[in-house]
Amino acid sequence: VTVVNADGMSWLEECEDVFDVVIVDLPDPRNYSLSKLYTRGFYRLVRRHLAETGAMAVQATTPYGPPGDDPGARGSRAYWCIAKTIADAGFSTHPYRAHVPSFGEWGFVLANPKGRPAPEHLAPVEGLRYLNDDSLRSLFAWPSDLRAPPGVRVNRLDDQVLVQYYEADWGTGRGE
């Protein structure tokens, strides 16, 4: 493993390496400086550096949104914006969620350039206490009350709607 401390977008623009796995675990997109790392342009840069057989996993905030007029559509617009943006960058996406004790229900997106399906079986691994084939499949199963709200847009560098969605999901003032 090599750790590089640099602006992710700038580094990817200059990098020539190709990777089998990319894990994107960034701070939440609470301002425009952070939100640029959740744009279609950023994910297109990642795709350029991902092997065709590779995969990317992205931390994508909580999938729970605020209560609204439609109790059946409570999914976070920020979460679903990230998933839609990754798909728009040319990835096959598999949104998933897991309970993280320090955060609660948390959302992620598994993505690949080849359209492979979401995993259903684990490779043999010794010592796992939580994850098994059944719990793996459950990560990708979504209850109807967390479905994507209608009209969620793609986050672009020239139109960073994600910051607005994040502020609306978490309350005003969080995005400053």
ABEGO torsion letter per residue (X at the ends): XBBBBBBAAAAAAABABBBABBBBBBBBBABAAAAAAABAAAAAAAAAABBAABBBBBBAEBABBBBBABAABABBAAAAAAAAAAAAAGBBBBBBBBBBAAAEBBBBBBBBAAGBBBBABBBBBBGBAABBAAAAAAAABBBAAABBBBGBBBBBAABBAAAAAAAAAAEBGAAX
